[in-house]
Amino acid sequence: MAQHDYVRHTLDCLEEAQAALRLAQRKGQIAPEDEDQLSRRLEGITERIAQVQEMH
């Protein structure tokens, strides 16, 4: 059960990070050269979390 709580917390944090990234994009607070890299990193983390969820 503790592992599930950790994964759920991590997902919650990831969702907050994605929302913050979208907000920063809308406000023009991210340099265009950084935008793709940040999006790819979040996508990679999302994929890894999904894999962990499938294992548990």
PyMOL Python script that loads the backbone (N, CA, C, O; Angstrom):
from pymol import cmd

cmd.read_pdbstr("""\
ATOM      1  N   MET A   1       0.816  -1.193   0.000  1.00  0.00           N
ATOM      2  CA  MET A   1       0.000   0.000   0.000  1.00  0.00           C
ATOM      3  C   MET A   1       0.864   1.263   0.000  1.00  0.00           C
ATOM      4  O   MET A   1       0.517   2.245  -0.656  1.00  0.00           O
ATOM      5  N   ALA A   2       1.971   1.249   0.719  1.00  0.00           N
ATOM      6  CA  ALA A   2       2.841   2.422   0.766  1.00  0.00           C
ATOM      7  C   ALA A   2       3.383   2.752  -0.624  1.00  0.00           C
ATOM      8  O   ALA A   2       3.506   3.924  -0.979  1.00  0.00           O
ATOM      9  N   GLN A   3       3.708   1.724  -1.414  1.00  0.00           N
ATOM     10  CA  GLN A   3       4.208   1.946  -2.773  1.00  0.00           C
ATOM     11  C   GLN A   3       3.143   2.656  -3.612  1.00  0.00           C
ATOM     12  O   GLN A   3       3.452   3.567  -4.380  1.00  0.00           O
ATOM     13  N   HIS A   4       1.888   2.231  -3.457  1.00  0.00           N
ATOM     14  CA  HIS A   4       0.797   2.861  -4.204  1.00  0.00           C
ATOM     15  C   HIS A   4       0.679   4.335  -3.815  1.00  0.00           C
ATOM     16  O   HIS A   4       0.482   5.189  -4.680  1.00  0.00           O
ATOM     17  N   ASP A   5       0.796   4.636  -2.532  1.00  0.00           N
ATOM     18  CA  ASP A   5       0.721   6.024  -2.071  1.00  0.00           C
ATOM     19  C   ASP A   5       1.842   6.863  -2.683  1.00  0.00           C
ATOM     20  O   ASP A   5       1.630   8.013  -3.067  1.00  0.00           O
ATOM     21  N   TYR A   6       3.024   6.281  -2.768  1.00  0.00           N
ATOM     22  CA  TYR A   6       4.164   6.989  -3.349  1.00  0.00           C
ATOM     23  C   TYR A   6       3.908   7.288  -4.824  1.00  0.00           C
ATOM     24  O   TYR A   6       4.151   8.401  -5.289  1.00  0.00           O
ATOM     25  N   VAL A   7       3.419   6.295  -5.550  1.00  0.00           N
ATOM     26  CA  VAL A   7       3.136   6.478  -6.973  1.00  0.00           C
ATOM     27  C   VAL A   7       2.038   7.521  -7.163  1.00  0.00           C
ATOM     28  O   VAL A   7       2.140   8.378  -8.041  1.00  0.00           O
ATOM     29  N   ARG A   8       0.987   7.451  -6.341  1.00  0.00           N
ATOM     30  CA  ARG A   8      -0.112   8.418  -6.444  1.00  0.00           C
ATOM     31  C   ARG A   8       0.397   9.844  -6.179  1.00  0.00           C
ATOM     32  O   ARG A   8       0.035  10.782  -6.889  1.00  0.00           O
ATOM     33  N   HIS A   9       1.231   9.991  -5.162  1.00  0.00           N
ATOM     34  CA  HIS A   9       1.800  11.306  -4.842  1.00  0.00           C
ATOM     35  C   HIS A   9       2.657  11.814  -6.005  1.00  0.00           C
ATOM     36  O   HIS A   9       2.596  12.989  -6.365  1.00  0.00           O
ATOM     37  N   THR A  10       3.446  10.926  -6.579  1.00  0.00           N
ATOM     38  CA  THR A  10       4.292  11.296  -7.707  1.00  0.00           C
ATOM     39  C   THR A  10       3.442  11.743  -8.889  1.00  0.00           C
ATOM     40  O   THR A  10       3.771  12.722  -9.558  1.00  0.00           O
ATOM     41  N   LEU A  11       2.353  11.029  -9.146  1.00  0.00           N
ATOM     42  CA  LEU A  11       1.446  11.419 -10.229  1.00  0.00           C
ATOM     43  C   LEU A  11       0.822  12.782  -9.966  1.00  0.00           C
ATOM     44  O   LEU A  11       0.700  13.603 -10.875  1.00  0.00           O
ATOM     45  N   ASP A  12       0.430  13.015  -8.726  1.00  0.00           N
ATOM     46  CA  ASP A  12      -0.136  14.318  -8.373  1.00  0.00           C
ATOM     47  C   ASP A  12       0.865  15.440  -8.643  1.00  0.00           C
ATOM     48  O   ASP A  12       0.510  16.482  -9.193  1.00  0.00           O
ATOM     49  N   CYS A  13       2.111  15.216  -8.252  1.00  0.00           N
ATOM     50  CA  CYS A  13       3.162  16.221  -8.483  1.00  0.00           C
ATOM     51  C   CYS A  13       3.390  16.430  -9.980  1.00  0.00           C
ATOM     52  O   CYS A  13       3.584  17.559 -10.432  1.00  0.00           O
ATOM     53  N   LEU A  14       3.367  15.350 -10.736  1.00  0.00           N
ATOM     54  CA  LEU A  14       3.553  15.438 -12.178  1.00  0.00           C
ATOM     55  C   LEU A  14       2.424  16.240 -12.821  1.00  0.00           C
ATOM     56  O   LEU A  14       2.671  17.068 -13.698  1.00  0.00           O
ATOM     57  N   GLU A  15       1.197  15.997 -12.391  1.00  0.00           N
ATOM     58  CA  GLU A  15       0.062  16.756 -12.923  1.00  0.00           C
ATOM     59  C   GLU A  15       0.215  18.246 -12.614  1.00  0.00           C
ATOM     60  O   GLU A  15      -0.099  19.091 -13.452  1.00  0.00           O
ATOM     61  N   GLU A  16       0.693  18.563 -11.425  1.00  0.00           N
ATOM     62  CA  GLU A  16       0.928  19.964 -11.068  1.00  0.00           C
ATOM     63  C   GLU A  16       2.029  20.571 -11.939  1.00  0.00           C
ATOM     64  O   GLU A  16       1.928  21.721 -12.365  1.00  0.00           O
ATOM     65  N   ALA A  17       3.065  19.803 -12.195  1.00  0.00           N
ATOM     66  CA  ALA A  17       4.157  20.293 -13.041  1.00  0.00           C
ATOM     67  C   ALA A  17       3.668  20.545 -14.463  1.00  0.00           C
ATOM     68  O   ALA A  17       4.044  21.538 -15.085  1.00  0.00           O
ATOM     69  N   GLN A  18       2.835  19.651 -14.974  1.00  0.00           N
ATOM     70  CA  GLN A  18       2.296  19.839 -16.320  1.00  0.00           C
ATOM     71  C   GLN A  18       1.415  21.086 -16.379  1.00  0.00           C
ATOM     72  O   GLN A  18       1.489  21.857 -17.335  1.00  0.00           O
ATOM     73  N   ALA A  19       0.596  21.278 -15.372  1.00  0.00           N
ATOM     74  CA  ALA A  19      -0.264  22.465 -15.331  1.00  0.00           C
ATOM     75  C   ALA A  19       0.579  23.737 -15.248  1.00  0.00           C
ATOM     76  O   ALA A  19       0.272  24.732 -15.905  1.00  0.00           O
ATOM     77  N   ALA A  20       1.631  23.706 -14.448  1.00  0.00           N
ATOM     78  CA  ALA A  20       2.514  24.869 -14.329  1.00  0.00           C
ATOM     79  C   ALA A  20       3.220  25.155 -15.653  1.00  0.00           C
ATOM     80  O   ALA A  20       3.388  26.314 -16.033  1.00  0.00           O
ATOM     81  N   LEU A  21       3.630  24.105 -16.351  1.00  0.00           N
ATOM     82  CA  LEU A  21       4.275  24.286 -17.650  1.00  0.00           C
ATOM     83  C   LEU A  21       3.307  24.918 -18.647  1.00  0.00           C
ATOM     84  O   LEU A  21       3.680  25.845 -19.366  1.00  0.00           O
ATOM     85  N   ARG A  22       2.083  24.432 -18.696  1.00  0.00           N
ATOM     86  CA  ARG A  22       1.085  25.006 -19.611  1.00  0.00           C
ATOM     87  C   ARG A  22       0.823  26.483 -19.287  1.00  0.00           C
ATOM     88  O   ARG A  22       0.720  27.316 -20.189  1.00  0.00           O
ATOM     89  N   LEU A  23       0.718  26.792 -18.005  1.00  0.00           N
ATOM     90  CA  LEU A  23       0.487  28.181 -17.598  1.00  0.00           C
ATOM     91  C   LEU A  23       1.667  29.069 -18.009  1.00  0.00           C
ATOM     92  O   LEU A  23       1.478  30.160 -18.547  1.00  0.00           O
ATOM     93  N   ALA A  24       2.863  28.594 -17.750  1.00  0.00           N
ATOM     94  CA  ALA A  24       4.055  29.362 -18.122  1.00  0.00           C
ATOM     95  C   ALA A  24       4.130  29.548 -19.640  1.00  0.00           C
ATOM     96  O   ALA A  24       4.545  30.603 -20.120  1.00  0.00           O
ATOM     97  N   GLN A  25       3.727  28.515 -20.393  1.00  0.00           N
ATOM     98  CA  GLN A  25       3.715  28.636 -21.849  1.00  0.00           C
ATOM     99  C   GLN A  25       2.727  29.719 -22.288  1.00  0.00           C
ATOM    100  O   GLN A  25       3.047  30.559 -23.128  1.00  0.00           O
ATOM    101  N   ARG A  26       1.536  29.690 -21.717  1.00  0.00           N
ATOM    102  CA  ARG A  26       0.512  30.679 -22.084  1.00  0.00           C
ATOM    103  C   ARG A  26       0.954  32.101 -21.749  1.00  0.00           C
ATOM    104  O   ARG A  26       0.622  33.044 -22.467  1.00  0.00           O
ATOM    105  N   LYS A  27       1.694  32.249 -20.671  1.00  0.00           N
ATOM    106  CA  LYS A  27       2.139  33.581 -20.247  1.00  0.00           C
ATOM    107  C   LYS A  27       3.438  34.004 -20.929  1.00  0.00           C
ATOM    108  O   LYS A  27       3.925  35.114 -20.716  1.00  0.00           O
ATOM    109  N   GLY A  28       3.995  33.116 -21.746  1.00  0.00           N
ATOM    110  CA  GLY A  28       5.229  33.443 -22.449  1.00  0.00           C
ATOM    111  C   GLY A  28       6.440  33.494 -21.536  1.00  0.00           C
ATOM    112  O   GLY A  28       7.390  34.229 -21.809  1.00  0.00           O
ATOM    113  N   GLN A  29       6.420  32.722 -20.455  1.00  0.00           N
ATOM    114  CA  GLN A  29       7.504  32.756 -19.476  1.00  0.00           C
ATOM    115  C   GLN A  29       8.594  31.719 -19.742  1.00  0.00           C
ATOM    116  O   GLN A  29       9.570  31.627 -18.997  1.00  0.00           O
ATOM    117  N   ILE A  30       8.421  30.952 -20.795  1.00  0.00           N
ATOM    118  CA  ILE A  30       9.417  29.933 -21.130  1.00  0.00           C
ATOM    119  C   ILE A  30      10.054  30.319 -22.457  1.00  0.00           C
ATOM    120  O   ILE A  30       9.364  30.626 -23.429  1.00  0.00           O
ATOM    121  N   ALA A  31      11.370  30.299 -22.480  1.00  0.00           N
ATOM    122  CA  ALA A  31      12.072  30.604 -23.722  1.00  0.00           C
ATOM    123  C   ALA A  31      11.721  29.536 -24.758  1.00  0.00           C
ATOM    124  O   ALA A  31      11.670  28.351 -24.428  1.00  0.00           O
ATOM    125  N   PRO A  32      11.482  29.937 -25.990  1.00  0.00           N
ATOM    126  CA  PRO A  32      11.101  28.977 -27.027  1.00  0.00           C
ATOM    127  C   PRO A  32      12.074  27.807 -27.151  1.00  0.00           C
ATOM    128  O   PRO A  32      11.659  26.679 -27.417  1.00  0.00           O
ATOM    129  N   GLU A  33      13.352  28.070 -26.962  1.00  0.00           N
ATOM    130  CA  GLU A  33      14.335  26.987 -27.089  1.00  0.00           C
ATOM    131  C   GLU A  33      14.248  25.985 -25.941  1.00  0.00           C
ATOM    132  O   GLU A  33      14.743  24.865 -26.070  1.00  0.00           O
ATOM    133  N   ASP A  34      13.636  26.358 -24.832  1.00  0.00           N
ATOM    134  CA  ASP A  34      13.495  25.453 -23.686  1.00  0.00           C
ATOM    135  C   ASP A  34      12.164  24.694 -23.682  1.00  0.00           C
ATOM    136  O   ASP A  34      12.033  23.664 -23.021  1.00  0.00           O
ATOM    137  N   GLU A  35      11.199  25.200 -24.410  1.00  0.00           N
ATOM    138  CA  GLU A  35       9.847  24.653 -24.356  1.00  0.00           C
ATOM    139  C   GLU A  35       9.786  23.179 -24.765  1.00  0.00           C
ATOM    140  O   GLU A  35       9.195  22.367 -24.053  1.00  0.00           O
ATOM    141  N   ASP A  36      10.386  22.827 -25.894  1.00  0.00           N
ATOM    142  CA  ASP A  36      10.348  21.439 -26.358  1.00  0.00           C
ATOM    143  C   ASP A  36      11.041  20.501 -25.379  1.00  0.00           C
ATOM    144  O   ASP A  36      10.542  19.412 -25.094  1.00  0.00           O
ATOM    145  N   GLN A  37      12.194  20.926 -24.865  1.00  0.00           N
ATOM    146  CA  GLN A  37      12.932  20.081 -23.932  1.00  0.00           C
ATOM    147  C   GLN A  37      12.117  19.825 -22.666  1.00  0.00           C
ATOM    148  O   GLN A  37      12.062  18.691 -22.192  1.00  0.00           O
ATOM    149  N   LEU A  38      11.493  20.844 -22.121  1.00  0.00           N
ATOM    150  CA  LEU A  38      10.685  20.673 -20.916  1.00  0.00           C
ATOM    151  C   LEU A  38       9.501  19.747 -21.174  1.00  0.00           C
ATOM    152  O   LEU A  38       9.190  18.886 -20.352  1.00  0.00           O
ATOM    153  N   SER A  39       8.852  19.924 -22.300  1.00  0.00           N
ATOM    154  CA  SER A  39       7.714  19.068 -22.643  1.00  0.00           C
ATOM    155  C   SER A  39       8.153  17.616 -22.789  1.00  0.00           C
ATOM    156  O   SER A  39       7.477  16.711 -22.300  1.00  0.00           O
ATOM    157  N   ARG A  40       9.279  17.390 -23.457  1.00  0.00           N
ATOM    158  CA  ARG A  40       9.775  16.015 -23.638  1.00  0.00           C
ATOM    159  C   ARG A  40      10.137  15.374 -22.302  1.00  0.00           C
ATOM    160  O   ARG A  40       9.858  14.196 -22.082  1.00  0.00           O
ATOM    161  N   ARG A  41      10.749  16.135 -21.423  1.00  0.00           N
ATOM    162  CA  ARG A  41      11.120  15.593 -20.109  1.00  0.00           C
ATOM    163  C   ARG A  41       9.882  15.181 -19.325  1.00  0.00           C
ATOM    164  O   ARG A  41       9.859  14.112 -18.715  1.00  0.00           O
ATOM    165  N   LEU A  42       8.855  16.022 -19.336  1.00  0.00           N
ATOM    166  CA  LEU A  42       7.619  15.670 -18.631  1.00  0.00           C
ATOM    167  C   LEU A  42       6.949  14.453 -19.259  1.00  0.00           C
ATOM    168  O   LEU A  42       6.415  13.605 -18.544  1.00  0.00           O
ATOM    169  N   GLU A  43       6.971  14.358 -20.579  1.00  0.00           N
ATOM    170  CA  GLU A  43       6.396  13.195 -21.250  1.00  0.00           C
ATOM    171  C   GLU A  43       7.154  11.928 -20.863  1.00  0.00           C
ATOM    172  O   GLU A  43       6.543  10.885 -20.630  1.00  0.00           O
ATOM    173  N   GLY A  44       8.475  12.016 -20.795  1.00  0.00           N
ATOM    174  CA  GLY A  44       9.280  10.861 -20.401  1.00  0.00           C
ATOM    175  C   GLY A  44       8.968  10.410 -18.981  1.00  0.00           C
ATOM    176  O   GLY A  44       8.868   9.214 -18.708  1.00  0.00           O
ATOM    177  N   ILE A  45       8.816  11.366 -18.089  1.00  0.00           N
ATOM    178  CA  ILE A  45       8.466  11.037 -16.704  1.00  0.00           C
ATOM    179  C   ILE A  45       7.081  10.407 -16.654  1.00  0.00           C
ATOM    180  O   ILE A  45       6.861   9.441 -15.924  1.00  0.00           O
ATOM    181  N   THR A  46       6.154  10.947 -17.422  1.00  0.00           N
ATOM    182  CA  THR A  46       4.795  10.410 -17.465  1.00  0.00           C
ATOM    183  C   THR A  46       4.806   8.960 -17.927  1.00  0.00           C
ATOM    184  O   THR A  46       4.124   8.115 -17.348  1.00  0.00           O
ATOM    185  N   GLU A  47       5.576   8.672 -18.965  1.00  0.00           N
ATOM    186  CA  GLU A  47       5.667   7.302 -19.473  1.00  0.00           C
ATOM    187  C   GLU A  47       6.249   6.367 -18.419  1.00  0.00           C
ATOM    188  O   GLU A  47       5.757   5.254 -18.236  1.00  0.00           O
ATOM    189  N   ARG A  48       7.278   6.807 -17.737  1.00  0.00           N
ATOM    190  CA  ARG A  48       7.915   5.964 -16.709  1.00  0.00           C
ATOM    191  C   ARG A  48       6.951   5.683 -15.558  1.00  0.00           C
ATOM    192  O   ARG A  48       6.888   4.556 -15.067  1.00  0.00           O
ATOM    193  N   ILE A  49       6.208   6.686 -15.129  1.00  0.00           N
ATOM    194  CA  ILE A  49       5.230   6.503 -14.053  1.00  0.00           C
ATOM    195  C   ILE A  49       4.153   5.523 -14.493  1.00  0.00           C
ATOM    196  O   ILE A  49       3.719   4.686 -13.701  1.00  0.00           O
ATOM    197  N   ALA A  50       3.719   5.613 -15.738  1.00  0.00           N
ATOM    198  CA  ALA A  50       2.713   4.681 -16.255  1.00  0.00           C
ATOM    199  C   ALA A  50       3.247   3.251 -16.216  1.00  0.00           C
ATOM    200  O   ALA A  50       2.503   2.326 -15.890  1.00  0.00           O
ATOM    201  N   GLN A  51       4.509   3.062 -16.539  1.00  0.00           N
ATOM    202  CA  GLN A  51       5.119   1.733 -16.482  1.00  0.00           C
ATOM    203  C   GLN A  51       5.131   1.203 -15.051  1.00  0.00           C
ATOM    204  O   GLN A  51       4.833   0.032 -14.816  1.00  0.00           O
ATOM    205  N   VAL A  52       5.471   2.057 -14.108  1.00  0.00           N
ATOM    206  CA  VAL A  52       5.502   1.646 -12.704  1.00  0.00           C
ATOM    207  C   VAL A  52       4.103   1.257 -12.245  1.00  0.00           C
ATOM    208  O   VAL A  52       3.929   0.270 -11.530  1.00  0.00           O
ATOM    209  N   GLN A  53       3.108   2.033 -12.658  1.00  0.00           N
ATOM    210  CA  GLN A  53       1.730   1.720 -12.278  1.00  0.00           C
ATOM    211  C   GLN A  53       1.308   0.361 -12.814  1.00  0.00           C
ATOM    212  O   GLN A  53       0.644  -0.402 -12.113  1.00  0.00           O
ATOM    213  N   GLU A  54       1.684   0.052 -14.045  1.00  0.00           N
ATOM    214  CA  GLU A  54       1.325  -1.228 -14.648  1.00  0.00           C
ATOM    215  C   GLU A  54       1.955  -2.395 -13.894  1.00  0.00           C
ATOM    216  O   GLU A  54       1.370  -3.475 -13.825  1.00  0.00           O
ATOM    217  N   MET A  55       3.133  -2.186 -13.333  1.00  0.00           N
ATOM    218  CA  MET A  55       3.825  -3.253 -12.605  1.00  0.00           C
ATOM    219  C   MET A  55       3.186  -3.512 -11.251  1.00  0.00           C
ATOM    220  O   MET A  55       3.359  -4.590 -10.683  1.00  0.00           O
ATOM    221  N   HIS A  56       2.452  -2.543 -10.726  1.00  0.00           N
ATOM    222  CA  HIS A  56       1.872  -2.694  -9.393  1.00  0.00           C
ATOM    223  C   HIS A  56       0.422  -2.807  -9.534  1.00  0.00           C
ATOM    224  O   HIS A  56      -0.286  -2.944  -8.536  1.00  0.00           O
TER     225      HIS A  56
END
""", "prot")
cmd.dss("prot")
cmd.show_as("cartoon", "prot")
cmd.util.cbc("prot")
cmd.orient("prot")
